[in-house]
Amino acid sequence: MKSNQSILIVIIACILVFNACKKNNTKAAPKAPEKEEEVTGPVGDPVTLSPFEIGAYLPYWGIANYQKYGYKDLTTLYIIATISKASVMSNKGLIFADDDAAATAYNQPDLTAMLKFIRQESPGIKVILSLSDMHTTSANRAESLTLFNAANRGKTIQYIMKNYVDKFGFDGVDIDIEDESLSGLGAQYSPFIKDLAASLHNAPARGKRKLCMVALNVYDFTKNVTQDVYNNVDLIGVMDYGQEKMDALKPGTPRDLMREGNDWSAKIEKSKLAFGLGFWSTHFSTDGQHAGDGWDYAKVLSTAQADTTFVPYLTTYYNNIQKPGYTLRYNGLYETRRKAEYLKKNGFKGVFGWDITKDVTDPDYTRYALLSLLKDWNENPAKYPPIVGVTLQDYYSSTQNIDGKFHDLSASSDNWVGVYELKTGLSTGYSQYLPTATSGNFTIPSTLVQSLTANKLYILRFYNGANGIGTTLLGTSHPFYKQ
């Protein structure tokens, strides 16, 4: 009996040793990916794009005075911040500042108060967190790009959701990464966007489906932007920012909105494309060469007070106080509307301005605000005859012919163009028939220009009617100025 008990004890001991050895030699099972914690209660209505988007960016330099801007004119506001490795890995927060090396770089604005104010000013506005790569050194940029690789992107996305989207109630996220940073991300860019979209579109986790957006340059047709991006984003913001008349561009001119629209819509449906409007001026030399950025649109108006009666209606300012001898080109009231009209008519999703701080806020000039114009045009289209013609210049002397173009007309031998005073609407008595075509060219002789009053704005109006008499207004040109 004792012998049998000894044998039994030995057997049990061997089993225990075997199991212990088996346990120690077994590899650990792969860790399951962390699942998002879903909210309780009903899921709210999804965040959706507006029929035609009018957006604008609020960069870090506008945050200190965020209460002064025209949110009521927007469907969407993008609040831009920089993401760094320390933001996520050390939980330091996003950077709402210029210098990420400064001691105050990670100071956080009061986003709760800011979003509350913005939504009170503009009920129904979508407020998007826009994440950029605007670092001060290439080393910091390269460090931040590690957040988007396969090892870190899950942690990065969860950080953004938990600490910003869910905490402050942002309506979505916009990834504003392009140029060398997009090249640096390489093949990691598209998987990150796909996973970010999945997280934002997860209604139970977010409380409602939210929007995933990206901003890309006009030429960002790289292999890094794959079909995964096109399929999963809700909107691509194409940064056109052209500051010249889109209908008067020479072939090959950069920032050609028509060409860019065609190129992008060949890759992704137009309902996912919005295009940028530049709210600042650019210097041009006498031979037409770009000579650096000029003042913001608002500053051009407030500085050139004596010329405010005509500057906002044009796209070129010759009396350049900032840089004498150079002209300023910019998107004035008519060119801003023309670009929006083109996009809306052709089925694109909208426009956005860079940036809201460059538009007019001074009460003495708010009647010239670009965003306010866009909102009114979008909501009250009957007030605005379409822009169906263009003069190749904004200013004319008595010795110059007025060369122009027309577009988007129904071909008719009864289409004609006349010259009118902008402010009074009075005809100068001049009219001429147009070629029987949907688009084409025309020339108004210098003899007509000689008869115009100097320092006054005029505009072309296009009509259909026999014998130069028409009750059907087809549209207008931009205004122009007699020097």
Protein Blocks (a to p, Z undefined) as FASTA:
>chain_A
ZZmmmmmmmmmmmmmmmmmmmmmmpccdddddddddddedjddddddddfbacdddddfk
lmmmmmmpcfklpfbdcddddddfklmmnonopadbfblmbmklmpccdfklmmmmmmmm
mghiacdddddfbdfbfklmmmmmmmmmmklmmmmmmmmmmmmmmmnopabdcdddehjl
mmmnmmmlmmmmmmmmmmmmmmklnopacdddddddfklccfklcfklmmmmmbdcddfk
pabdfklccehiahifklmmmmmmmmbcfklcccdddfbdcdddfkopaebjaddfklmm
mmmmmlmmmmmmmmbdfblfklghiacddddfklmmmmmmmmmmnopabdcdddfklmcf
bfklmmmpfklmmmmmmmmmmlpccdfbdcfbfbdcfkbccddddehiacdfkbccdddd
fklopaehiacdddddfbdcddddfklmmmpcehiacdddddddehhiafbdfbdcdddd
dZZ
